[in-house]
Amino acid sequence: MNQITKPIHHIKDVFSDTISTSLILFKIMIPVSIIVKILEYTGLITQIGDILSPFMQLIGLPGETGLVWATAMITNIYGGIIVFITLASEQIFTVAQATILGSMILIAHSLPVEVTIARKAGIRVWFTIIFRILSACLFGFILHTIFSFFQLFNTPSSMAWTKAPQNATILDWIINQLRNYLLIFIIIFTLLLLMKLLKKAGIINRLNQWMEPALEFLGMSKKAAPITIIGTTLGISYGGGLIIKEAQSGDLSKKDAFLSVSMMGLSHSLIEDTILMMTIGASLVGILFGRVIFSIIIMIILINLIKRISENRFYTLFSIGQKKDS
C-alpha cells in the first residue's frame, strides 16, 4: 500500500466505524428524543422538574436537568445531550451549570452497560451503582460550592448544537433533530479519526507512560496500572474488556480489578467524553482537571478504606466469585 492510498484506507475504516457506531446510537437516541418531545408537549417535563427540583437545586441546577442526567445514566452521553438540547431551547444555562451537569454525566452514564462490565470483572453491582452515582452527586456539589463562592463561570454557555426555535412546529423540530444527528455523526467521525491519529503518533502511549507511575503510587500493581490507563484514556469498554480477561484468568487479583474498575468509573475516556461535554458549553476546569483531581482523592480514600478491612470482609462486600489472591 503506497503513501497516498494508506491515509485514504484509514479514513475509509474510520468512516465505516462511524456508520456502525452512529446506527447503534441512533437506535437509542431517536426514541429518546421522541419521548422527551412528548413529555415537553404534555407539560410532564415541568412536573418532573418540580419533583427533582429540591435535589438539583443543591447542586445549582434546574429540576428538569435531573431528566438529562437520568437519561444519560440509563442510555448514554448522547442520549443525555439530546434531552439537554431540548431544555436549552427553553432556558439559558450558564457555563457553571453546564460544567456541573457535564461532570456528573461523565462520572455516571451508560450504567446498564458499564455496571455489566464491572460485574463481569468481579465487582458487585450494588457497589458500582452506588459508587458512581454518589461520586457524581458529591462532585457536582463540590463544583457548585466552589463556583458559587468564587462567582465563577456565570456567563451563558455556548453550545455546539442547534437549538429548536421557541414555539417551533413539529416540522421545525424534526429538521432541528436531523441537523443534530448529522452533527453527532460528524463528531463521532472526528473523535474516531482523532483517536486513530493520536495512537499512530504514539501520543496515547506517551500519555500512558506518564500516567502509570501515578497509578502505581495510588496503590495499583504493575499489572493493573496499564489496563487502567487504557480505560481512562480510551474508555471503560476497552479497559474493562481487558480487566475481565485478566481477572477471569486469575492473572489479576480481585483487589486490583476492584481498584482499576473503580478508577475507570470515575475517570474514563478522558479524551472523547471530555470533548463531548465541551459541546454543551462545559468548562475544562471541571470536566477534565477537576474530575481527575477528584478521582485521585476519592481513590486515595477508597484504597485506605480497603486497607483497613479484612480480606474476608472485602470479598463479602465488594467481590464476586471465590478468592484467588495468593
C-alpha positions in Angstrom: 0.0 0.0 0.0 1.6 3.3 -1.1 1.8 6.6 0.8 -1.3 8.0 -1.0 -3.7 5.1 -0.6 -2.8 4.3 3.0 -4.3 7.5 4.5 -7.4 7.0 2.3 -7.7 3.5 3.6 -7.6 4.7 7.2 -10.2 7.3 6.5 -12.5 4.7 5.0 -12.0 2.5 8.0 -12.9 5.4 10.3 -16.0 6.3 8.2 -17.2 2.7 8.3 -16.7 2.6 12.1 -18.6 5.9 12.3 -21.6 4.5 10.4 -21.8 1.4 12.6 -21.4 3.4 15.9 -23.9 6.0 14.8 -26.5 3.4 13.9 -26.2 1.9 17.3 -26.6 5.3 19.0 -29.4 6.5 16.8 -31.5 3.4 17.7 -31.4 4.7 21.3 -31.4 8.4 20.7 -34.4 8.7 18.2 -36.9 7.0 20.6 -35.4 9.1 23.5 -35.9 12.4 21.5 -39.5 11.4 20.7 -40.3 10.6 24.3 -38.8 13.8 25.5 -40.7 15.8 22.9 -43.9 14.1 24.1 -43.0 14.9 27.7 -42.4 18.6 26.7 -45.6 18.8 24.7 -47.8 17.4 27.5 -46.1 19.5 30.2 -44.7 16.5 32.0 -41.1 17.8 31.8 -42.2 20.7 34.1 -43.8 18.2 36.5 -40.7 16.0 36.5 -38.6 19.2 37.1 -40.8 20.1 40.1 -40.2 16.7 41.6 -36.5 16.7 41.1 -36.0 20.4 41.9 -35.2 20.1 45.6 -32.2 17.8 44.9 -31.0 19.6 41.8 -31.1 22.9 43.5 -28.5 21.6 46.0 -26.1 21.5 43.1 -27.2 24.7 41.4 -29.2 23.1 38.6 -32.8 23.5 37.4 -35.0 20.5 38.3 -35.5 19.5 34.7 -31.8 18.7 34.3 -32.4 15.7 36.5 -34.1 14.2 33.4 -30.9 14.9 31.4 -28.8 13.0 33.9 -31.2 10.2 34.3 -31.4 9.7 30.6 -27.6 9.7 30.3 -27.4 7.1 33.1 -29.9 4.8 31.6 -28.8 5.2 27.9 -25.5 7.0 27.2 -24.0 10.5 27.0 -25.5 11.2 23.6 -29.0 10.4 24.9 -28.4 12.9 27.7 -27.2 15.5 25.2 -30.4 15.1 23.2 -32.5 15.9 26.3 -30.3 18.8 27.2 -30.7 20.3 23.8 -34.5 20.3 24.3 -34.2 22.0 27.6 -31.7 24.5 26.3 -34.2 25.7 23.7 -36.5 26.9 26.6 -33.9 28.3 29.0 -30.4 29.6 29.2 -27.7 27.7 31.1 -24.5 29.2 32.5 -21.1 27.7 31.9 -21.1 26.7 35.6 -24.4 24.8 35.2 -23.2 23.1 32.0 -19.9 22.2 33.7 -21.7 20.7 36.8 -24.2 18.7 34.8 -21.5 17.6 32.3 -19.2 16.5 35.1 -21.9 14.4 36.8 -22.8 12.8 33.5 -19.2 11.9 32.8 -18.9 10.1 36.2 -22.3 8.3 35.9 -23.6 7.4 32.5 -24.4 4.2 30.5 -24.8 2.4 33.8 -26.6 -0.7 32.4 -23.6 -1.4 30.1 -20.8 -0.3 32.4 -22.2 -2.0 35.5 -22.4 -5.2 33.5 -18.7 -4.8 32.5 -17.8 -4.2 36.2 -19.8 -7.3 37.3 -18.0 -9.5 34.7 -14.7 -8.2 36.1 -15.9 -9.4 39.6 -17.3 -6.3 41.2 -20.6 -6.3 42.9 -23.4 -4.5 41.2 -24.6 -2.6 44.2 -21.2 -1.1 44.8 -20.7 0.1 41.2 -24.1 1.8 41.0 -23.9 3.5 44.4 -20.2 4.4 44.0 -20.8 6.1 40.6 -24.0 7.9 41.5 -22.8 9.2 44.9 -19.5 10.2 43.5 -21.2 12.2 40.7 -23.5 13.9 43.2 -20.6 14.7 45.5 -18.5 16.1 42.7 -21.5 18.2 41.4 -22.0 19.6 44.9 -18.3 20.5 45.3 -18.2 22.2 41.9 -21.4 24.2 42.7 -20.0 25.2 46.1 -16.7 26.4 44.5 -18.3 28.2 41.6 -20.9 29.9 43.8 -18.3 31.0 46.4 -15.9 32.5 43.9 -18.7 33.6 41.4 -17.1 31.6 38.6 -18.5 30.8 35.1 -21.7 32.8 35.4 -21.8 33.7 31.7 -24.2 31.9 29.4 -22.8 28.7 28.0 -22.1 28.4 24.3 -23.4 25.2 22.7 -22.3 23.5 19.5 -25.7 22.1 19.0 -28.6 23.6 17.1 -31.5 24.7 19.4 -35.0 24.4 18.2 -36.7 27.9 18.0 -39.3 28.6 20.6 -42.9 27.8 19.5 -41.4 25.6 16.8 -43.7 23.4 14.7 -43.3 19.7 14.5 -41.6 20.1 11.2 -39.1 22.6 12.6 -38.4 20.2 15.4 -37.8 17.3 13.0 -35.4 19.4 10.9 -33.6 20.5 14.0 -33.2 16.9 15.2 -31.9 15.8 11.8 -29.3 18.6 11.9 -28.1 17.5 15.4 -28.0 13.8 14.3 -25.8 14.9 11.4 -23.6 16.8 13.8 -23.4 13.8 16.1 -22.2 11.7 13.0 -19.5 14.4 12.3 -18.4 14.5 15.9 -18.1 10.7 16.1 -16.1 10.6 12.9 -13.9 13.4 14.2 -13.3 11.7 17.5 -12.6 8.3 16.0 -10.2 9.9 13.5 -8.5 11.9 16.3 -8.0 8.8 18.4 -6.5 6.9 15.4 -4.1 9.8 14.7 -3.1 10.0 18.4 -2.4 6.3 18.5 -0.5 6.4 15.3 1.6 9.4 16.5 2.4 7.5 19.7 0.8 10.2 21.9 -1.5 7.8 23.6 1.4 5.6 24.5 3.4 8.5 25.9 0.4 9.6 27.9 0.0 6.1 29.3 3.7 6.0 30.3 3.3 9.3 32.1 0.2 8.1 34.0 1.5 4.7 35.0 3.8 5.8 37.9 0.9 7.9 39.3 -1.5 4.9 39.4 1.2 2.7 41.0 1.6 5.5 43.6 -2.1 5.2 44.3 -1.6 1.5 45.2 -2.3 -0.3 41.9 0.0 -3.1 40.9 2.2 -3.1 37.8 -0.3 -5.4 36.1 -3.4 -3.3 36.9 -1.9 0.2 36.1 -1.5 -0.3 32.3 -5.0 -1.7 31.9 -6.5 1.1 34.0 -4.7 3.7 31.8 -6.3 2.2 28.7 -9.7 2.6 30.3 -9.1 6.2 31.4 -7.8 7.3 28.1 -9.8 5.2 25.6 -12.9 4.2 27.6 -14.2 1.7 30.1 -15.3 -0.7 27.3 -11.6 -1.1 26.2 -10.1 -1.2 29.7 -13.0 -3.2 31.2 -12.7 -5.8 28.5 -9.0 -6.3 29.3 -9.8 -6.4 33.1 -12.5 -9.1 32.6 -10.0 -11.2 30.6 -7.2 -10.8 33.2 -9.5 -11.2 36.2 -11.2 -14.3 34.9 -7.8 -15.9 34.0 -6.6 -15.2 37.6 -3.6 -13.1 36.4 -5.1 -10.0 38.0 -6.0 -10.1 41.7 -9.6 -9.3 42.8 -8.4 -6.2 44.7 -6.5 -4.9 41.6 -9.6 -5.5 39.5 -11.7 -3.7 42.0 -9.4 -0.6 42.2 -9.0 -0.5 38.5 -12.7 -0.6 37.7 -13.4 2.0 40.4 -10.8 4.4 39.0 -12.2 3.9 35.5 -15.7 4.5 36.8 -14.6 8.0 38.0 -12.4 8.9 35.1 -12.6 7.1 31.8 -12.5 8.1 28.1 -10.8 11.4 29.1 -10.3 12.5 25.5 -13.6 11.6 23.8 -16.1 12.1 26.5 -14.5 15.4 27.6 -14.8 16.8 24.1 -18.5 15.7 24.0 -19.2 17.7 27.2 -17.4 20.7 25.8 -20.1 20.8 23.0 -22.8 21.7 25.6 -20.7 24.6 26.9 -18.9 22.9 29.9 -15.5 24.2 31.0 -12.4 22.0 31.1 -11.8 23.3 34.6 -14.5 20.9 35.9 -15.0 18.2 33.3 -11.3 17.4 32.9 -8.9 18.9 35.5 -11.4 18.9 38.4 -12.6 15.4 37.6 -9.1 14.0 37.5 -8.2 15.6 40.8 -11.5 14.5 42.4 -10.9 10.9 41.1 -7.4 10.8 42.6 -8.7 12.0 46.0 -11.6 9.5 46.0 -9.2 6.7 45.1 -6.8 7.5 47.9 -9.8 7.4 50.3 -11.0 4.1 48.8 -7.6 2.5 48.9 -7.1 3.4 52.6 -10.6 2.1 53.4 -9.8 -1.2 51.7 -6.5 -1.5 53.6 -8.4 -1.2 56.9 -10.8 -4.1 56.3 -10.0 -7.8 56.4 -9.6 -9.9 53.3 -12.8 -11.8 54.0 -14.7 -8.6 54.6 -13.5 -7.3 51.3 -14.7 -10.3 49.3 -18.0 -10.4 51.2 -18.8 -6.7 50.4 -17.2 -6.0 47.0 -16.1 -9.0 45.1 -17.9 -11.7 43.2 -16.6 -15.2 43.0 -14.1 -17.1 45.0 -10.9 -15.7 46.3 -8.0 -16.2 44.0 -5.4 -14.0 45.5 -2.3 -15.5 47.0 
